[in-house]
Amino acid sequence: MTPPLELPSEHRGLSPHTGYTRAHWEAAADGLLRAAWQWSTPGSALLDLPGRPSASGVRSDGLEGYARTFLAAAFRVAGADGKDPHGWLDRYADGLGAGTRTPGRDDLESWPLILDHHVQGQPMVESASVAIGLRLTRPWLWDRLDAGVQDRAEEWLRGALRHTPSPNNWYLFPHSVAAFLESVGRGDAETSRAKGRALDLLEGWYRGQGWYSDGDHRAFDHYNGWALHLYPMLDAHLSGDPELSAHYGSRLREHLDNYTLLFGGDGAPVHFGRSLTYRFAAGSAVALGAVTGHTPLSPGASRRVISGSLRYFLDRGATGTDGLLSLGWHGPHEATLQHYSGPASPYWASKAFVALLAPDGHPLWTATEEPAPSEGPDRVLALPAPGLLIQSTRTDGIVRLHNHGSDHVRPHEGESGVQDDPLYSRWSYSTVTGPTSRVNAADNHLAVVVGGVRSSRRSIHPLGAGGGDGWGWAASWHRPVFRSGPPMVPGMRVESVTVVRGRYELRVHRVLGAPAGARVEQTGWATGPDDSVRSGLHGLHGWETQDEVRAPQGTAYTRWAVLPRLGADAEGTVLLVSLASLTAEPEPTALAVAVSGVNVDGDAVEVGWADDGSTTRIGFEPLTVEHR
C-alpha cells in the first residue's frame, strides 16, 4: 500500500496562507494517481478501487476509476506541455485499447456500453471525462494511437450521443464527447445536435447572477461550478472560440464574484448540496477562471481559494492511510453520500487540477497569495436569482449560507413523495458544520408537528432577497408536508424571513393555517462536544420552550452532535421570532442581550439592536424588510 501523499516543503514566502505552490499541485495529482493505479486490471482498462459498489455496479465503478483519474493525469500532463515523468498516458492509452475492444462483454477489461440514464447511464457520465482527457492530451496520446483503436474509441463514445441523459447537467456529457470528436476531425450532424441541445438547455437553466439551475427545477449547489460552468467554459477555452469564451466567461466571472465567498477562512467550501464527496472539486471553477482570465479575483486570491480547499481536505484525512480518496468529507462519512456514489466517485475531485493548465510562470503560480474573500471584512451578500443569502465573519473565518431558493425537487415529483434531503431542506449551512442525518433530529429546521408527526420542507418558493451595507435578507414560503399520515394540511403554509448582520441571524416565521393541537419547533446549528464553534438559539417572540436535542449519528464534522431547539403550541396564524448564532469567537455576547427590544404589531415585527441602536422591521402583507 502507498503512504499518504508526499508533498514538497511549504513555501510560505510565496504562499503565506497555505504554503502550497504549483509543485504541491503536481505532487498531489501524482500521489492520487499512484495510489489509484494499484487497483487497475492487467490491461489497464478498469480501476477497481476497494469499497462498497455504487448502484451502477462494479464494472461501471471500474470505468469510473479509469475516467476520473484520467482527468487528473490529463490536466497534469497538458499543463506540463506533454512532460509525463511517471508515464501516466501510456497506461491510459493501454486502457483505452483494452476497454473498447469488446465493450459490453462480461470479461476482465471491457467497458460497459453507454445506454439511457435510467437503464445504464453512469458510463455516459464517465464518457465526458474520457473525452476531455483525450482532448487535453491529443498530441501525446490520441494522435499516437492505431487507427483501429481510435475508431473503436469513437464508436464507444458515440453511445453518449445516441442515448438519453438525465434531465440536468448530464446533457453536458454528450456535449463534451461531441466537442472532442469535432476537435479531431470526426464531427458530423450527430455531434452538432448533441452540442446544440446541451447549450440550448443551458440557456434555459440560467437564472442570473452567475447561477444555473441544475435542470428545469430549482437546484443550486456546487454543480454550478464543477459542471454547469466548467464544461462549456473549458470547451470554449480549448477551442479558442472568442464568442463562446466571452459568453460563458462573463457568466463565470459573475458567478465567481459571489461563489468565491463560499469558502471559509480554513479553506473549506460550504457544506451544501449533493455529491460533496467530490471535495476540492469545489474550487475547479475558481481555477478555470484564473486559467482563462474570466475572474474577478487577483491571481494571488484565486490561488488562496483553490490551494486552501485542496489543503483543507488533505490535512484532514481525505486520503486516509492508503492514499485513496475516501467516500466522505474529511474521512469516510456515509451520510455525505448518494446512492450513485462508488469507490472511485471521489475522483471527480480531479476537476480541481484544471488549475495545472496554468503553466509555470503563470500569475496564478507566481503571484504572492492574498486573502480569500471570506478573510476580508464581514460580508453579507444577497442573491435573489438562486434565493441564497451568504454571511461571513472575519474574526472566525466562518461562512454561512441561508437557503431560501434551492430544493432539488424535480418538476414531476409530488412534494409528499420526496424523501427528506438534509443537503437541501435545511434553512442554513456553513463551512464548519454539516447537517444531521435524516434519521436524527434535523438541524436548522422549522417543523410543524401534527398528530405527533413533524413536517418536512420540500419545494421552496423564494419571495425575494436584498440588503444594504453590512446586512441582508432572504425570504421564502413552503408547504409543510408529512411522510406518514395525511401528506399535508389544507391551507397551511409557512412564510420565512432570515435577516443577517455580523454573526447574528434573525429568523422570523409566520405559520398560517395551523390546525388545533399543532405545535411548532425550530432548531439551530448542530455542533459536537469537541467543536471550537458554538451554536446559539434564543426565542424573541412567540416561542414558549427551549431545550436541546441530540443527534447521535453526528455530522460530517463530528461523530456526535447536539442542537438547540425552541417550541410553541400553534393554531391558526402565529408569528415566531428568534435569534440564532454560529461563532468561534472565544467569548461571544449572549444572544439574550444582543437585541434591545421586540415589538410585534399584527403581521409586522420590529427588532432593535443593542450594539448600535439600529432597527430591523419585517412585514408580511406585503412582504417588506427594512433596516435603519
Beta strands, then each sheet from edge to edge (+ up, - down):
strand 1: 206-208
strand 2: 211-212
strand 3: 379-383
strand 4: 388-393
strand 5: 398-403
strand 6: 428-430
strand 7: 446-450
strand 8: 453-454
strand 9: 461-468
strand 10: 471-478
strand 11: 493-501
strand 12: 504-523
strand 13: 534-541
strand 14: 545-551
strand 15: 561-583
strand 16: 595-601
strand 17: 604-609
strand 18: 615-620
strand 19: 623-627
sheet 1: 1+ 2-
sheet 2: 3+ 4- 5+ 6-
sheet 3: 8+ 7- 12+ 11- 10+ 9-
sheet 4: 8+ 7- 12+ 15- 13+
sheet 5: 8+ 7- 12+ 15- 14+
sheet 6: 16+ 17- 18+ 19-
end
